[in-house]
């Protein structure tokens, strides 16, 4: 049989839907609002073949640059040779979702703001920088109640 190099070649597992998520697409998928500048993850949904991205973009993260009633335009950077090319792909909303890559950063900004406001009210200074984990301090293990034990092999005994 000849080798296939089609548009969806080698996507058997990639476009497969997870257990319990098969069937019709949830209506909440269509109610999510996307705005220009949002960071989105591209994950193709096999239940909707219209507006499906090419297999290369599956699992990529991009920035929304255009919003239409049923689809969004996403900027994705693709490595071609020794450079990054900005690709603009139009993808239906079934195949994208908001990315959580910035959530940790946004949570840290909010926490730092609260700590700063609290310290300012008390008239103190607080360090908000992330400090790397330092090596543990040296300590001596006491041997007063922990006497060393001598281990010897057990003598071989036959049971015949």
C-alpha positions as CSV (number, residue, x, y, z in Angstrom):
1,X,0.0,0.0,0.0
2,X,1.4,3.4,-0.8
3,X,2.6,5.7,1.9
4,X,0.2,8.5,2.8
5,X,1.3,12.1,3.2
6,X,-2.2,13.6,3.5
7,X,-3.3,16.7,5.4
8,X,-4.3,14.6,8.4
9,X,-1.7,11.9,8.1
10,X,-0.4,10.4,11.4
11,X,-3.1,12.1,13.5
12,X,-4.8,9.0,14.8
13,X,-3.9,9.7,18.5
14,X,-3.5,13.4,18.1
15,X,-7.1,14.2,17.2
16,X,-8.6,11.4,19.3
17,X,-11.1,12.7,21.9
18,X,-10.7,11.7,25.5
19,X,-12.8,9.2,27.4
20,X,-16.1,10.8,28.5
21,X,-15.7,13.7,26.1
22,X,-16.9,12.0,22.9
23,X,-20.1,13.1,21.1
24,X,-21.5,16.5,20.6
25,X,-19.5,19.6,21.6
26,X,-20.7,21.3,24.8
27,X,-22.6,24.5,24.2
28,X,-20.4,26.3,26.7
29,X,-17.6,26.1,24.2
30,X,-19.4,28.6,22.0
31,X,-20.2,31.0,24.9
32,X,-16.5,31.7,25.7
33,X,-15.6,35.3,24.8
34,X,-12.2,35.8,23.1
35,X,-10.7,39.3,22.8
36,X,-7.7,40.6,20.8
37,X,-4.5,40.0,22.7
38,X,-5.8,36.9,24.6
39,X,-3.3,34.0,24.8
40,X,-4.9,30.7,23.6
41,X,-3.9,27.1,23.3
42,X,-4.7,25.3,20.0
43,X,-6.2,21.9,20.5
44,X,-8.1,20.4,17.6
45,X,-11.5,18.9,18.4
46,X,-12.2,16.0,16.0
47,X,-16.0,16.4,16.4
48,X,-15.8,19.6,14.3
49,X,-13.9,19.3,11.0
50,X,-14.7,22.8,9.9
51,X,-12.0,25.4,10.8
52,X,-9.7,22.7,12.1
53,X,-6.0,23.8,12.3
54,X,-3.2,21.8,10.6
55,X,-1.7,19.1,12.7
56,X,1.5,21.3,13.1
57,X,-0.4,23.8,15.2
58,X,-2.0,21.2,17.6
59,X,-0.7,21.9,21.1
60,X,0.8,25.3,20.2
61,X,0.1,28.6,22.0
62,X,-0.6,31.8,20.2
63,X,-2.1,35.3,20.6
64,X,-5.5,36.3,19.2
65,X,-5.3,39.1,16.6
66,X,-8.8,38.9,15.1
67,X,-12.2,37.8,16.3
68,X,-15.1,36.9,14.0
69,X,-18.6,35.5,15.0
70,X,-17.5,31.8,14.7
71,X,-13.7,31.9,14.5
72,X,-10.6,33.7,15.7
73,X,-7.3,34.6,14.1
74,X,-4.3,33.4,16.0
75,X,-0.6,34.4,15.6
76,X,1.7,31.4,16.1
77,X,5.5,31.5,15.7
78,X,6.8,28.6,13.6
79,X,10.5,27.6,13.4
80,X,11.6,27.4,9.8
81,X,15.3,26.8,9.3
82,X,17.1,29.2,11.6
83,X,14.3,31.8,12.0
84,X,10.9,32.2,13.5
85,X,8.1,33.0,11.0
86,X,4.9,34.6,12.3
87,X,2.0,32.5,11.0
88,X,-1.6,33.9,11.1
89,X,-4.1,31.0,11.3
90,X,-7.9,31.3,11.4
91,X,-9.3,28.7,13.7
92,X,-12.9,28.0,14.8
93,X,-13.6,28.4,18.5
94,X,-14.1,24.7,19.0
95,X,-10.4,24.1,18.5
96,X,-9.0,26.7,20.9
97,X,-9.2,27.5,24.7
98,X,-7.8,30.2,26.9
99,X,-4.2,29.4,28.0
100,X,-3.3,29.0,31.7
101,X,0.4,29.8,31.0
102,X,0.1,33.3,32.6
103,X,-2.1,32.3,35.5
104,X,0.8,31.7,37.9
105,X,2.3,35.1,37.0
106,X,-1.0,36.9,37.5
107,X,-1.6,35.2,40.8
108,X,1.9,36.3,41.9
109,X,1.3,39.9,40.9
110,X,-2.0,40.0,42.9
111,X,-0.3,38.4,45.9
112,X,2.6,40.9,45.8
113,X,0.2,43.8,45.5
114,X,-1.7,42.6,48.6
115,X,1.6,42.1,50.6
116,X,2.9,45.5,49.5
117,X,-0.4,47.3,50.5
118,X,-0.4,45.5,53.9
119,X,3.3,46.4,54.6
120,X,2.7,50.0,53.6
121,X,-0.2,50.2,56.0
122,X,2.1,49.0,58.8
123,X,4.9,51.2,57.7
124,X,7.3,48.3,57.0
125,X,9.3,47.2,54.0
126,X,8.7,43.8,52.5
127,X,10.8,41.9,50.0
128,X,8.7,40.6,47.1
129,X,11.5,39.1,45.0
130,X,11.6,35.3,44.5
131,X,14.6,34.0,46.3
132,X,16.1,30.7,45.1
133,X,16.2,27.9,47.6
134,X,19.5,28.0,49.4
135,X,21.6,25.0,50.6
136,X,20.5,23.6,54.0
137,X,22.6,24.7,57.0
138,X,25.2,22.3,58.4
139,X,24.2,20.2,61.5
140,X,25.7,17.3,63.5
141,X,23.7,14.2,64.0
142,X,23.8,13.3,67.7
143,X,24.9,9.8,68.6
144,X,23.9,9.9,72.2
145,X,20.7,7.8,71.9
146,X,21.6,6.4,68.5
147,X,24.3,3.9,69.0
148,X,26.0,2.5,65.8
149,X,24.9,-1.0,64.9
150,X,27.2,-3.6,63.4
151,X,25.7,-5.6,60.6
152,X,27.0,-9.0,59.7
153,X,25.7,-11.5,57.2
154,X,23.4,-14.3,58.5
155,X,25.1,-17.7,58.4
156,X,23.8,-20.0,55.7
157,X,21.8,-23.0,57.1
158,X,20.3,-25.7,55.0
159,X,16.9,-27.1,55.9
160,X,17.3,-30.4,54.2
